[in-house]
Amino acid sequence: MTPVSDPDDLQALVELSGAGEQVLADLDACVQRLHQVQRAKVMLASLDTVTLRGVLAARRARLSGEVAAS
């Protein structure tokens, strides 16, 4: 590895090396969110067709309203 001597590069390395705990916390939050997504998909898969279509239609309508309001 090439030694770093540029002050800006050294400062960037110090900042990056101190970010480990936050990066791990962010990763943990992402993994937890992924588990929530997977559980939601399982729950949605258990719905009957009529209910699922109704929920999806309501979501589409809500999203269309949000896009139009933007």
Residue frames relative to the residue before (quaternion, step in Angstrom):
aa qw qx qy qz dx dy dz
M 1.0000 0.0000 0.0000 0.0000 0.00 0.00 0.00
T 0.4418 -0.7038 0.4989 0.2462 3.54 -0.97 0.92
P 0.4732 -0.6728 0.4824 0.3013 3.61 -0.86 0.91
V 0.2954 -0.7446 0.5743 0.1688 3.57 -1.07 0.75
S 0.0375 -0.8237 0.5657 0.0014 3.55 -0.81 0.96
D 0.5284 0.6286 -0.4132 0.3935 3.59 1.22 -0.34
P 0.5027 -0.6884 0.4293 0.2984 3.63 -0.72 1.02
D 0.6477 0.5116 -0.3259 0.4610 3.60 0.97 -0.76
D 0.6517 0.5027 -0.3057 0.4786 3.57 1.00 -0.83
L 0.6416 0.5213 -0.3217 0.4615 3.57 1.00 -0.81
Q 0.6501 0.5096 -0.3143 0.4679 3.57 0.97 -0.86
A 0.6389 0.5233 -0.3215 0.4633 3.57 0.99 -0.82
L 0.6450 0.5162 -0.3179 0.4653 3.59 1.00 -0.78
V 0.6412 0.5161 -0.3228 0.4672 3.58 0.98 -0.83
E 0.6575 0.5077 -0.3075 0.4640 3.58 0.92 -0.91
L 0.6702 0.5043 -0.2933 0.4588 3.56 0.90 -0.93
S 0.6775 0.4992 -0.3063 0.4449 3.59 0.88 -0.88
G 0.6808 0.4817 -0.2909 0.4689 3.58 1.15 -0.51
A 0.5977 0.6082 -0.3426 0.3942 3.58 1.26 -0.16
G 0.3970 0.7736 -0.4423 0.2196 3.59 1.23 -0.16
E 0.6816 0.4867 -0.3066 0.4524 3.60 0.82 -0.91
Q 0.6650 0.4924 -0.3129 0.4663 3.59 0.94 -0.81
V 0.6276 0.5311 -0.3356 0.4598 3.56 1.02 -0.77
L 0.6545 0.4994 -0.3111 0.4748 3.59 0.97 -0.81
A 0.6403 0.5121 -0.3253 0.4711 3.59 1.01 -0.77
D 0.6428 0.5126 -0.3143 0.4746 3.59 1.01 -0.82
L 0.6474 0.5150 -0.3105 0.4682 3.57 0.97 -0.85
D 0.6372 0.5203 -0.3241 0.4671 3.58 0.97 -0.83
A 0.6475 0.5088 -0.3177 0.4699 3.59 0.97 -0.83
C 0.6420 0.5190 -0.3185 0.4658 3.60 1.01 -0.77
V 0.6540 0.5040 -0.3107 0.4709 3.58 0.96 -0.85
Q 0.6367 0.5164 -0.3279 0.4695 3.59 0.99 -0.80
R 0.6480 0.5083 -0.3126 0.4732 3.59 0.98 -0.85
L 0.6303 0.5308 -0.3299 0.4606 3.59 0.99 -0.78
H 0.6366 0.5118 -0.3234 0.4778 3.59 1.00 -0.77
Q 0.6297 0.5233 -0.3319 0.4685 3.60 1.02 -0.75
V 0.6381 0.5263 -0.3156 0.4650 3.57 0.99 -0.87
Q 0.6664 0.5027 -0.3041 0.4591 3.57 0.90 -0.91
R 0.6485 0.5031 -0.3199 0.4734 3.60 0.98 -0.81
A 0.6336 0.5305 -0.3304 0.4560 3.59 1.00 -0.80
K 0.6526 0.5150 -0.3175 0.4562 3.58 0.94 -0.84
V 0.6346 0.5172 -0.3269 0.4722 3.58 1.00 -0.79
M 0.6715 0.4945 -0.3007 0.4627 3.58 0.92 -0.89
L 0.6535 0.5039 -0.3166 0.4678 3.59 0.97 -0.81
A 0.6298 0.5459 -0.3308 0.4426 3.59 1.04 -0.74
S 0.6683 0.5056 -0.3055 0.4520 3.59 1.15 -0.47
L 0.5319 0.6335 -0.4087 0.3857 3.60 1.26 -0.16
D 0.5025 -0.6085 0.5040 0.3510 3.55 -1.20 0.49
T 0.6966 -0.5178 0.3113 0.3869 3.55 -1.22 0.56
V 0.6629 0.5163 -0.3156 0.4408 3.59 0.85 -0.92
T 0.6672 0.4920 -0.2994 0.4723 3.59 0.89 -0.90
L 0.6636 0.5063 -0.3097 0.4553 3.59 0.86 -0.92
R 0.6547 0.4984 -0.3214 0.4686 3.60 0.91 -0.84
G 0.6421 0.5270 -0.3247 0.4523 3.59 0.99 -0.76
V 0.6577 0.5030 -0.3010 0.4730 3.55 0.96 -0.88
L 0.6711 0.4930 -0.2972 0.4672 3.59 0.93 -0.87
A 0.6338 0.5179 -0.3322 0.4686 3.61 1.02 -0.74
A 0.6465 0.5090 -0.3187 0.4705 3.59 0.98 -0.81
R 0.6407 0.5184 -0.3240 0.4646 3.58 1.01 -0.78
R 0.6462 0.5149 -0.3189 0.4642 3.58 0.94 -0.89
A 0.6540 0.5128 -0.3107 0.4613 3.58 0.94 -0.86
R 0.6552 0.5083 -0.3087 0.4658 3.56 0.97 -0.87
L 0.6696 0.4938 -0.2937 0.4707 3.58 0.94 -0.88
S 0.6206 0.5309 -0.3418 0.4650 3.59 1.02 -0.72
G 0.6511 0.5118 -0.3055 0.4699 3.57 1.00 -0.81
E 0.6498 0.5093 -0.3156 0.4678 3.57 1.02 -0.79
V 0.6513 0.5018 -0.3192 0.4713 3.59 0.98 -0.81
A 0.6672 0.5003 -0.3061 0.4591 3.60 0.94 -0.86
A 0.6671 0.5069 -0.2965 0.4583 3.59 1.09 -0.72
S 0.5962 0.6077 -0.3566 0.3849 3.61 1.17 -0.51
